[in-house]
Amino acid sequence: TILASTLSTLCDLLDRQLSTILQGEQELVEFCDVVLKSAYSIMMSKETIKEKTNKSLLVKLLCIVAKSHQQNNQVSHRLTMALPFSEHLAEPIAEIVSTSVETYDNRNLLQDVLVSLSSIEDVGPNLAKNISTFLIKLSELLGSEIIPFIELFKPFQDSTQTIRASTMICYGNCVNSLSTSQELMEEHSEAISSLIETLETYLLDTYQIVRQRCFQALELIHSNDKSLINFKEYRYRWTIFSIRHLEEKSSFVRKAAVSLLKCIIRNHPYTVDDGKLSWTFYWNSYLDCTKMIKQFDNGVTYNVIRKEELDDQELSAVIEDSENQHEVKHIFEFVVGAIPEPDSDISVENLPREVVEIVLKRSFCRDACIFIKLLDKSFEIASTLLNSKIKSDAVSAIEYFVVGDAYDIASAKDGIKQMLHLIWKNGSNEDGNKIVEKLTDAYITMFLTPYEQESQTNKIIYVATSLIKLTYNCSMADLISLEKLIVEIYKGKLVEVVDALWNSFVNSKYVKEKRGAIIVLSMITLADYRVMQRKIEWLLNYGLQTDNINYQVTSFTCIALRRTIPKKIPADYAYPDFKAVIEQLKKILLLNTKDGDWFNLAEEALNTLYEIDPNADESATEVLKLKALEIFSDNEQIENSSKSKTVSLSQLFFLLGHVGLKTIIYLEKCEADFKRKKQDNENKKNEQEMELDMIGGTNEDEFTDAVQNIKEKELLYGPNSILAKFIPILTETITKPKKYKSELLQRQATLCFAKFMCISPRFCESHLGLYLSLMEKSRDSIVRSNLVLGLGDIAVCFTNIIDENRSALYSLLQDRDLTVQRTCLMTVTFLILAGQIKVKGQLSQLAKLLVHEDKSLREMSKLFFQELATKDNAIYNGFIEMLSGLNQHLNEATPSEKPFSIEKFKEVIKFVLPFINKDKQRSQLIKKLNDRLKLCSKEEWMRYAFCIKELIRRDDTGSKKDSDSEK
């Protein structure tokens, strides 16, 4: 191009001896000034500088002017002037300076530019950004060449946070460039140490961007494969720094800290056990070495070594530098142990070679143990990030746990299971669901990615086996989350694995593997019902057999059978023949066994029966009749074959209760289907047909009334109702616990009673007094817990009936058993947050749990208040009543209650008041409390004054935020 040709001509011209043409120094300066002005104008064009030829010629031109014609000051001035106005020039200017140093051996330009930039007083955001880009690019290009001028970078450490942050990256680049050469390492060892120390110091900078860049610089240094730095002295320290910052307020810094931890793990030196960081392996090796050293010269050498460990300045420095000194110290003490005094001044260097090798191995294993223990602490904190409201925290934590799993770190396993529940996180429409995507990728990486060199068959078996193992040691909550995850993963990725899973289910001799296979298959069926529908005969023959029955396998087989019928029935769907399955389910329900797992199986079997059997009510009635015949028949053969009448009666009560529940669920489903079909038909009908329907058709109200009539008058009171016939024996059993002493019988009878209470409002109203009496007086904590849960269901079904008796529900928050208290708190939390019951004067009872001695109750109570705070002014509206209740607990604590001290009162107030964050509401509360100060006792005055003090303890920033949010 013309521009390139012009620039090339200028470069050639400037390369010549211009003194022969231009007479006098002033003419040369003026000529160079004209050239620089032209170059400056050309550089300001973004499109021009993008062209590689133009850029290289401009770089050459400016370097020649600076070097050959001694115009460093002019060039430096022009470059400094360009930075504030042109973002695109930051990197090209760095290239000009680096070329001047490397190609033209002109270090003066570098010095002049750095001095000129550091002397700028008014640095705006744009200029700060451009200077930052320039400094980072310069450090990348020059590296070790910057070291002689490193003092010129120090003013940037005290500049704006943006420039200070970029300076940290520059230091990281400098260390990297010096650490790749042994000669440079030896020559600049002090500079390297000084730069790293600076980075560590600025980890505590007041600005988050500086702290973030410090971590990134440290990661830059540690991740350099060509680095010759011995990271042993830094590894512990950097790990502890990262752990410290996992709990800091900035999510950007937390993410950077996690990233450094990942880098430290990936580059660790403990490669003995295939690079794995297994605590068991290194701890056992450490103990073996210790044992061998103790056996040498009666333990004298061992005592000397332990004394040296005590004097190890590296370890002492790490402990002293840590903010959480008390937390880290116990890690070292756990590994190093108590150190006895040496009995001799023997030198370790004079030991036999074999002993020296053992000593070195022991030291190596000790270091590995310390490192692993530190990582355990990091994974413990990282698990809390999984529940963070900030997406980047959760994503970083997932990535960290994947790294932990890859290196077989035992403490990462708990977090891996915990992060499974992130599958329920919702994503925004803008960026998709990054957390769920990252989670599925993580599980595919950890469990479903076989080695490439394996055959296709072995790959399929590996994936199937991994899926089965995921079900081991899972709670029900874990399985529900795993189910959703597998449905997400299945879409097009696990089709070939299904046959391998069926093979494990049919042929495996191990119950655990068989159970895992049917669980995974039932999960996959949610994504594709045909997976299970084609193999119903296998389910019948291998999953529902009553000979040598395994209750868990059979329970999950029942779940799988239900899923053969999809929620949305396709047009081409063909219902399978379930006759044989239904008969087998009846046999399972009639089993007479003392095994408690039968009750879980019976629940799943009944659920399945009501899903697949069009005549489920008849089948259930038949089962109940046969079970009753087994218990009450005079036939001696039947009586003798019965293992236990008490167990059979317990089973009958369970079946009665669950059949009653499933029946009302079935009726409600019929009602919903009727309304849906009627609506669909009405959408298709013309006006004349609609008029005919109004004359002779069944309307929705009539159908609803019919269903309600069955629930109220037929199920528990009808002359032909089988459930009604057993109510007398049920009430007999639960009202006479001394006569019917069986714990199992009482539990199943009260559970059945609770389920009957949810069926009919008439039955509920007439038996509520008995129900509340049982809930209060039963000696069995499980019975009380079940009745509390039942009362929650009753509140949902019949709000009006329970509203007058809600105090009975709250009373169990003070139950003598922790399990009952937890159950009650969960039930109350659900009912209040779902709007089923209102908090009227009971908020103080919930607030007391904020300082309960049991940690789980404290956490649940905190969660309740956090959720309640999202409701419209709920805490503000109830605060005065809550305060009165707490005052009452302080003034008149009952003998059954544990003391509620003023310290606990203050702790509750400090937790609750921040949820009232509107200035207007706070002012109104202060006014109300101020009025009470005039009419209260001295003790109450102190409490009200404390509340007022907490209400007004807010800075201007907080107030401004509130006023903005109210607008």
WOHU-V538269 format. One line per field, one symbol per residue. phi: phi as a letter, one per 40 degrees, with the letter a starting at -180 (. if undefined). Layout:
phi=???
This chain:
phi=.ccccccccccccccccccccccgcccccccccccccccccccccccccccdcdccccdcdcccdcccbfbdcccdccccccdcbbcccdcdcccccccccccbfbcccdccccccccccccbcdcccccccccccccccccfcccdcbcccccdccbcccccccccccdccccccccccbcccdccbdccccccccccccccbcccccccccccccccdcccccccbcccdcbdcccccdccdccbccccccdccccccccccccbcccbccfgcbcddccccccccccccccccffgccccccccccccccdccccccccccdcccccccccccgcbccccacdccccccdccdcccccccccccccccccccdccccccccccccccdccccccdcccccdccbfcdcccccccccdccccccbcccbgbcccccccccccccbbbcccccccccccccccccccccccfcccccccccdccccccddgbbdccdccccccccbccccccccccccccccccccaccdcccbccccccbbbcccfcbccdcccccccccccbccbcccccbcccbdccccccccccccbacccccccccccccdcdccbbcbccccccccccccccccbcccccccccccaccccccccdccdcccdcccccccccccccccccccccccccccccccccccbccccccccccccccccbccbbccbcccccbcdcccdcccbcccbcdccccccccccdccccccbccccccbcccccccccbccccccccccccccccccccbdcccccbccccccccbccbcccccccccccdcccccgcbbcbgcccccccccbccccccccccccdccccccccfccccbcccccccccccccbccdcccdbccccdcccccccddccbcdccccccdccccccccbbccccdcccccccdccccaccccccccccccc
